[in-house]
Amino acid sequence: MSDNMNYNPNEMQDSPESSGGGYGQPSQPNQPPNGNPYVWQAPPQQEGKGYQPPFTQQPGQGWGNPRAGSGAGPEKEKEPYQWNYAEYEQAQAAAVKPRKKRKGLMVFGILLGTVLAASVLVFAGVGIYSTFAPAPSDTVQLPDDQQTVRVPASDLPSITLNNKPQNVPDEQLSNGRLTTEQIVEKIQPSIVAITTYFETQGYSGQGLGSGIIMREDGYIVTNAHVVENAQGITVILSDAETKYEGRVVGIDTKTDLAVIKVDATGLAPAEFGNSEETKVGEKVLAIGSPQSLEFAGSVTQGIVSGLNRTLTARDDLGSMTTYSNLIQTDAAINSGNSGGALVNEYGQVIGINSAKVIATGSDGMGFAIPTSEAKPIIDDLIQYGRVTGRVMLGITASAVDEVRARLNQWPTGLLVQSTEEGSDISKKGVVPNDIITKADGQELDGFQSLSDVLDGKKPGDTVELEVYRQGSRYGESGRFFNITVELMEDMGGTSTPANQQQIPQQQAPNNTQTPDSTQNPGYDQFEEFFNYFFN
C-alpha cells in the first residue's frame, strides 16, 4: 500500500451505513475489540521496506458494532469478517487528507541556489580584486630542488583569437624552411603554362604543358614531349593574361628535357636547388597546369617517396623509353603538369615533373627529373641545341632481370633488339637476340648498371663487353664471347633540326625539314624518340 494511504483512527469514525454491515475479507490481526466505533485501518507499513505481504494469522471473527437485537448480554459468536467496498470508499474519502506539498526539495533547491550564487560572487570578487589590487603574493611550491615560481593572475589559461599576420614575408620556419603559403608565393610567378599546336597529315591538335622560367631574359625549361614536333607554341605567364610566342632552343628526348625561349625581359626566374641533397620523406610541392588552362598554377603537396628510381614508359605507339635516377613523389602529377616544378621546403626547384613517366594505373606515384641530372643537359641545349659529349653503344635493348633469366634459362644482362647502322658494336658482330652480360668486368642487370659503367667516358673511348649468344637450334647451348667496342657520340635525342632552333615555332610549318640520314646513318626520328641509348 502506498505512502499516501495512512489513516488516523481519530478521524475515521464509522458512517451510519457501516453499522451492522459485514465485510467480505477476513479480519486482520491486532484489530480493536468488539464495539470499537472506529473503522479498521491497515497495519502500518515499515518505511523504506516497500511492499509488505498480508499477515498470515487471520482470526476467524471480525469486529464492528453489535447487530440489532443483540442487547448487552454475553457476546455471541461473531460472523466472519466481510469486505464492503462501498463502505471502504466512504471511509477512505473521509480519512484521506489532501497531501501536503513537500517543502524539503524546494528548501534544498533554494539552499543550493544560494550556495552557487555565493560562489559566483566570490569568484567575481576575486576577479575584480585581481584587476585593481597588486599581484597576489601566493606562490606555487615546487620540489626542493627547484625554485619557487610566482604565477601572476595574468598568466591564467585563456583563449586568444589572432588575425593572420600581415606583411611578414621574412617569417620562416626553423632552418630557413618556408611555410606552404610562402613557398607558393615564391615559386608561382616562375611557373608558366604552355600550349602547343600540331598539324600533320591533315590532322591538327593542341597540347598543354607547363614550364619553369630559368632566366629573366626568357629561357624556359620544360619536357621534351610537351614541345616536340610542335608547329606553334604559346607561353602564358602566371597572371593568366600575359602571353608570348615561344620557339624551341633544344630538345633531348632521352631525358625528356627541352628548352624554349620567349622574347621578353624582366621575368621572374626560379631558384634551382641541388637535388642530391634531397632525402626521402621531405615535403615537396608540385606546381603546374593539370588537365586544362582553367587549372593553371595548381599546387599539390606530398613527400619525396623515393630516389634514384628507374622507370620504363610506354608511348601510345607502343615504343618504350627508360628513365633513370628519377625522384618519386606522392604529390599529384597529372597530364598538363609535365614541365612544371617539384619544389622543396626552401622554395627551390629540385625536379622537373614529367607526367609521361607516371606509372600507368598507379595512384600516388609521380616522378620528376632531378635538377642535378637536368643541369648538364639544359646547359648543352642552350649552348649547342643538343647534348654533346654523350656516348652510346649504338643499340636498342631490353633488360633481362633474374626472373626473366630463370624463365628463359638466360644470363642476366641486356637483350639486344637492334644495332645502329655504322656503329662499332655492329661491326664487331653483335646481332639481335645477343645478351650483353658484362661491361668492363661489371655484371649487368639493367640499364642503370650499364649507364654507371659508361658515365665519364667520351666518344672514341672503348669498353670491354661480354656477350652471350643463344644456340641457333632448340636445346642447343649458347656460348659467351668478348669484344672491345669503341663508343660513338650520341647525336640523337632531338627531333628538331638545328636550322629551326632560332626560328619561332609559329613559322615551323613552312620550314619543316627531314633530318639528313647521311649525317646520322640509320636515323629514324620515331625510333630515336623511344629507343634505349645509354650514357
Sequence and secondary structure as in RCSB ss.txt:
>XXXX:A:sequence
MSDNMNYNPNEMQDSPESSGGGYGQPSQPNQPPNGNPYVWQAPPQQEGKGYQPPFTQQPGQGWGNPRAGSGAGPE
KEKEPYQWNYAEYEQAQAAAVKPRKKRKGLMVFGILLGTVLAASVLVFAGVGIYSTFAPAPSDTVQLPDDQQTVR
VPASDLPSITLNNKPQNVPDEQLSNGRLTTEQIVEKIQPSIVAITTYFETQGYSGQGLGSGIIMREDGYIVTNAH
VVENAQGITVILSDAETKYEGRVVGIDTKTDLAVIKVDATGLAPAEFGNSEETKVGEKVLAIGSPQSLEFAGSVT
QGIVSGLNRTLTARDDLGSMTTYSNLIQTDAAINSGNSGGALVNEYGQVIGINSAKVIATGSDGMGFAIPTSEAK
PIIDDLIQYGRVTGRVMLGITASAVDEVRARLNQWPTGLLVQSTEEGSDISKKGVVPNDIITKADGQELDGFQSL
SDVLDGKKPGDTVELEVYRQGSRYGESGRFFNITVELMEDMGGTSTPANQQQIPQQQAPNNTQTPDSTQNPGYDQ
FEEFFNYFFN
>XXXX:A:secstr
  TT    GGG B  GGGTT   SS   SS   TT  B        TTS      S   S    S  TT TTSS 
         HHHHHHHHHHH       HHHHHHHHHHHHHHHHHHHHHHHHHHHHHHS      B   TTS  B 
  GGGS          S TT   GGG   HHHHHHHHGGGEEEEEEEEEETTEEEEEEEEEEE STTSEEEE HH
HHTT SEEEEE TTSS EEEEEEEEEETTTTEEEEEES  S     B  GGG  TT EEEEEE  SSGGGTTEEE
EEEEEEEEEEEEEE TTS EEEEEEEEEE S   TT TT EEE TTS EEEEE GGGS TT TT EEEEEHHHHH
HHHHHHHHHSS  S EE SEEEEEE HHHHHHHT  SEEEEEEE TT HHHHTT  TT EEEEETTEE SSHHHH
HHHHTT  TT EEEEEEEE  SSTT   EEEEEEEE EE   S  S GGGTTS GGGGGGT     TTTSTT  H
HHHHHS    
